[in-house]
């Protein structure tokens, strides 16, 4: 549920990796690559030394194997790769979540807590657009989202205004505390 073995799933399941890469390329201009140790030969000597120092056998925390995940950033004229351990919490947290959304089972409800955490604000609207596209393609998937992001709420309101989301599919509830310390839902 927290994605502890997610790298292993991506490494071993080409179909899931391919479906996830479609989403990542379209929305975030990144791609997941599986790299083996032989790939290190393509790096400059100083980079190989730095990467190999991470791969010491006594560094069990990183759980480095002979295959690992790299993220290819496609936004630049010359794309570059980032090791899966260095991509930050935002992308690392959302990859297992996006993979679960690819599930074909109908009538699923996804509780989501602060999806915007660890993401740069410029990606908040992209995340909402992605969720809406996945909802529109799915069979009765529902999301219950808790957020502290005004940008998330504004993006949903804009998509309703543009007719991309039907207003009856959205309920925005504000929870506040009254003077007695009790929570009320508006």
RALIN-V646879 format. One record per backbone hydrogen bond with DSSP energy under -0.5 kcal/mol. CO is the residue of the C=O (numbers start at 1). NH is the residue of the N-H. Records with the same first field share a line. If there is no record, write none. Layout:
CO: NH  NH
This chain:
3: 6
5: 9
6: 10
7: 11
8: 12
9: 13
12: 14
13: 17
14: 18
15: 19
16: 20
17: 21
18: 22
19: 23
20: 24
21: 25
22: 26
23: 27
24: 28  29  30
25: 29
29: 74
31: 72
33: 35  70
35: 68
36: 39
37: 40
38: 41
39: 42
40: 43
44: 48
45: 49
46: 50
47: 51
48: 52
49: 53
50: 54
51: 54  55
53: 56
56: 59
58: 60
59: 62  63
60: 63
66: 37
68: 35
69: 84
70: 33  72
71: 73  82
72: 31  74
73: 80
77: 79
80: 73
82: 71
83: 86
84: 87
88: 92
89: 93
90: 94
91: 95
92: 96
93: 97
94: 98
95: 99
96: 100
97: 101
98: 102
99: 102
100: 103
108: 142
109: 111
110: 144
112: 114  146
114: 117
116: 119
118: 90
120: 123
121: 124  125
123: 127
124: 128
125: 129
126: 130
127: 131
128: 132
129: 133
130: 134
131: 135
132: 136
133: 137
134: 138
135: 138
138: 140
139: 107
142: 110
143: 145
144: 112
146: 114
148: 150
149: 153
150: 154
151: 155
152: 156
153: 157
154: 158
155: 159
156: 160
157: 161
158: 162
159: 164  165
160: 163
166: 169
167: 170
171: 173
173: 175
174: 176  186
176: 184
178: 181
182: 178
184: 176  186
